[in-house]
Amino acid sequence: MIGDLLAWLFTALVIDPVQAEIVTRLEQVRAPVSVVAEVNACLSTTAPALLDRAGRDFWWAGSTAISLTTGFTSPAELLDASNPACGAVAAYLTQAADA
């Protein structure tokens, strides 16, 4: 029960805002619709790994939530660029940061 509550809280504070921020940034750099559509596929494979890590490391979960909220960590930093589902998304976010 407590684990479910913590997973919901981490999702509300980290996963959902990351998804919204990534979609917004991709739209700002005029990424193709196909890349924007890949955000859901990317997060569907990345989110469980993030939730698993948050469940094992409460310090990481708390500091990550605070870092995202304050802007010290960018949402793109939580994506696994080596994940095939996140490759195109990470590439566009990296290009947007460099531009």
Backbone bond lengths (Angstrom), bond angles and torsions (degrees), N, CA, C in turn:
res aa  C-N    CA-C-N  psi(-1)  N-CA   C-N-CA  omega(-1)  CA-C   N-CA-C  phi
1 M - - - 1.448 - - 1.524 110.57 -
2 I 1.311 117.16 -47.86 1.462 119.95 179.20 1.523 109.56 -66.62
3 G 1.327 116.83 -37.43 1.462 120.62 177.35 1.518 111.71 -61.40
4 D 1.337 116.31 -39.48 1.463 120.27 178.23 1.522 110.96 -66.04
5 L 1.317 116.08 -39.73 1.463 120.63 178.56 1.528 110.64 -64.60
6 L 1.319 116.49 -43.73 1.464 119.93 178.88 1.530 111.50 -66.27
7 A 1.324 117.13 -37.77 1.467 120.58 177.33 1.522 110.03 -64.91
8 W 1.325 117.40 -42.02 1.463 120.70 177.97 1.527 110.18 -63.41
9 L 1.313 116.64 -44.19 1.461 121.13 -179.75 1.525 111.12 -62.93
10 F 1.325 117.83 -43.89 1.464 121.50 178.82 1.527 110.15 -64.22
11 T 1.321 116.46 -39.70 1.463 120.22 177.62 1.524 110.64 -63.36
12 A 1.322 116.48 -43.98 1.461 120.37 -178.61 1.525 112.48 -68.23
13 L 1.331 116.84 -36.14 1.463 120.36 -176.17 1.520 114.13 -90.79
14 V 1.333 117.57 -22.56 1.467 119.61 -174.53 1.532 111.92 -121.86
15 I 1.301 117.84 -60.53 1.465 121.38 -171.40 1.532 111.65 -62.24
16 D 1.328 117.44 -52.15 1.467 120.12 -178.08 1.530 112.49 -62.58
17 P 1.338 119.40 -46.79 1.469 118.48 177.16 1.528 113.37 -63.79
18 V 1.329 117.43 -33.89 1.463 120.64 177.57 1.521 109.36 -62.93
19 Q 1.323 116.83 -45.85 1.453 120.42 179.94 1.530 110.54 -61.15
20 A 1.310 117.77 -46.04 1.470 121.26 -179.25 1.530 111.04 -63.15
21 E 1.322 117.07 -42.89 1.470 121.15 -179.46 1.524 111.17 -65.74
22 I 1.299 117.24 -40.73 1.467 120.91 -179.51 1.525 110.09 -64.95
23 V 1.327 117.40 -45.27 1.462 120.15 178.97 1.525 110.39 -61.87
24 T 1.327 117.48 -42.49 1.467 121.37 178.86 1.516 110.97 -61.36
25 R 1.326 117.56 -46.89 1.466 120.66 -179.59 1.518 111.95 -63.79
26 L 1.325 117.05 -40.85 1.460 119.91 179.07 1.527 111.10 -65.03
27 E 1.324 116.75 -37.65 1.457 119.69 177.12 1.525 111.21 -67.40
28 Q 1.335 117.28 -35.90 1.469 121.07 179.15 1.519 111.78 -65.01
29 V 1.331 117.58 -36.75 1.468 120.23 -179.82 1.530 111.13 -90.71
30 R 1.329 115.65 9.49 1.456 122.36 177.22 1.540 112.61 55.77
31 A 1.300 113.49 46.83 1.469 118.97 176.27 1.529 108.63 -67.57
32 P 1.310 116.61 149.34 1.468 118.88 177.97 1.531 111.22 -58.47
33 V 1.312 115.35 150.83 1.464 121.30 -179.10 1.526 110.76 -56.85
34 S 1.315 116.70 -34.04 1.469 119.59 -179.51 1.529 111.32 -63.25
35 V 1.323 116.57 -35.95 1.467 119.81 178.98 1.526 109.79 -71.32
36 V 1.328 117.19 -42.71 1.466 120.52 178.21 1.529 109.87 -60.99
37 A 1.320 116.76 -38.05 1.465 120.81 178.90 1.529 111.61 -66.43
38 E 1.328 117.97 -25.94 1.463 121.55 -179.71 1.530 113.16 -73.04
39 V 1.341 117.56 -12.82 1.467 120.17 -179.77 1.524 110.21 -58.25
40 N 1.329 117.07 -43.92 1.473 119.77 179.72 1.521 111.65 -62.99
41 A 1.324 116.99 -41.71 1.467 120.07 178.19 1.515 110.58 -65.05
42 C 1.322 115.93 -40.76 1.464 121.05 179.56 1.526 110.36 -62.09
43 L 1.320 116.28 -50.85 1.462 119.29 -177.40 1.523 112.15 -70.98
44 S 1.328 117.73 -25.29 1.467 117.88 178.19 1.525 111.20 -68.62
45 T 1.337 117.23 -23.45 1.463 119.75 176.41 1.530 111.70 -97.05
46 T 1.329 116.76 -28.61 1.467 120.50 -177.92 1.525 112.00 -84.08
47 A 1.325 117.17 -38.48 1.468 120.86 -176.71 1.528 113.62 -56.74
48 P 1.329 119.40 -44.97 1.472 117.95 178.66 1.531 112.65 -61.01
49 A 1.331 116.59 -36.47 1.467 119.26 178.11 1.523 110.60 -67.12
50 L 1.333 116.58 -40.02 1.466 120.12 178.13 1.529 110.90 -66.36
51 L 1.333 116.47 -41.48 1.466 120.01 178.25 1.522 111.54 -64.99
52 D 1.321 116.66 -38.42 1.459 120.68 177.37 1.524 110.37 -62.77
53 R 1.327 115.91 -45.41 1.466 119.37 179.31 1.525 110.98 -64.33
54 A 1.329 116.66 -40.82 1.465 120.58 179.01 1.527 110.86 -62.81
55 G 1.337 116.43 -36.42 1.464 119.93 178.74 1.512 113.23 -69.40
56 R 1.332 116.73 -28.83 1.463 120.79 -179.96 1.527 112.64 -89.61
57 D 1.343 116.70 -25.92 1.463 120.90 -173.25 1.526 109.61 -132.78
58 F 1.323 115.97 88.17 1.465 120.43 -177.17 1.526 111.91 -63.47
59 W 1.310 117.12 -33.59 1.467 120.51 178.58 1.525 109.86 -62.45
60 W 1.324 117.08 -45.64 1.461 121.24 178.17 1.524 110.37 -61.71
61 A 1.324 117.14 -44.11 1.463 121.12 -178.92 1.526 111.17 -60.23
62 G 1.310 116.53 -47.11 1.468 120.48 -179.79 1.515 112.53 -65.86
63 S 1.328 116.11 -45.10 1.462 119.10 -178.93 1.527 111.32 -68.07
64 T 1.324 117.36 -34.25 1.462 120.93 177.44 1.525 110.50 -66.56
65 A 1.308 117.54 -44.19 1.468 121.07 178.18 1.521 110.80 -60.73
66 I 1.316 116.70 -43.76 1.472 120.31 179.53 1.520 110.89 -68.05
67 S 1.324 117.45 -42.34 1.467 121.26 179.92 1.524 112.08 -62.38
68 L 1.319 117.01 -40.30 1.464 120.18 177.50 1.520 111.35 -67.65
69 T 1.319 116.06 -42.24 1.458 120.56 -178.75 1.518 111.51 -64.24
70 T 1.310 117.46 -38.76 1.463 121.07 -177.63 1.520 113.08 -88.45
71 G 1.328 117.49 -9.06 1.462 120.60 177.46 1.516 114.93 90.47
72 F 1.322 118.28 7.12 1.460 120.90 178.68 1.528 112.23 -74.70
73 T 1.327 116.10 -24.48 1.464 121.40 177.78 1.511 107.79 -120.09
74 S 1.318 115.92 133.02 1.458 119.35 177.22 1.521 108.65 -87.30
75 P 1.322 116.99 149.84 1.464 119.70 178.60 1.527 112.60 -57.38
76 A 1.308 117.01 -33.19 1.467 120.89 -178.82 1.528 111.71 -62.64
77 E 1.321 117.18 -27.03 1.457 120.70 -179.38 1.532 112.47 -66.89
78 L 1.319 117.07 -20.66 1.462 120.23 -179.87 1.520 112.66 -87.00
79 L 1.334 116.85 -11.89 1.458 119.94 178.72 1.513 110.10 -80.55
80 D 1.307 115.05 144.47 1.458 121.42 177.09 1.523 107.75 -92.99
81 A 1.329 117.01 102.57 1.466 121.58 -176.79 1.524 111.84 -62.75
82 S 1.329 117.48 -22.58 1.461 119.67 179.07 1.535 112.21 -81.02
83 N 1.317 116.29 -10.56 1.452 121.68 177.03 1.529 107.87 -73.81
84 P 1.327 118.92 121.71 1.466 120.87 -177.45 1.529 113.28 -55.89
85 A 1.330 117.66 -32.42 1.461 120.83 -179.89 1.524 112.37 -71.73
86 C 1.336 116.60 -19.84 1.465 120.61 -177.03 1.526 113.54 -106.38
87 G 1.319 117.67 -4.16 1.459 121.15 -174.74 1.514 114.28 -55.17
88 A 1.335 117.19 -53.00 1.465 120.59 -177.88 1.519 111.28 -67.06
89 V 1.320 117.09 -39.16 1.467 121.17 179.52 1.522 109.81 -63.04
90 A 1.329 116.80 -48.08 1.468 120.90 179.68 1.523 111.18 -62.06
91 A 1.330 117.42 -38.79 1.468 120.90 179.78 1.524 110.53 -62.92
92 Y 1.321 117.87 -45.70 1.465 120.17 179.43 1.516 111.76 -66.56
93 L 1.325 117.96 -39.20 1.464 120.29 178.37 1.528 111.08 -65.72
94 T 1.324 117.10 -36.58 1.454 120.88 178.07 1.520 110.08 -67.44
95 Q 1.324 117.16 -42.26 1.462 120.81 177.39 1.517 110.81 -62.54
96 A 1.322 117.04 -39.26 1.464 120.95 -179.93 1.519 111.10 -66.28
97 A 1.325 116.96 -36.75 1.468 120.88 179.05 1.513 111.07 -69.91
98 D 1.344 116.94 -34.16 1.457 120.85 -179.24 1.522 112.27 -76.72
99 A 1.321 116.55 -25.18 1.476 120.65 -176.56 1.492 113.23 -77.48
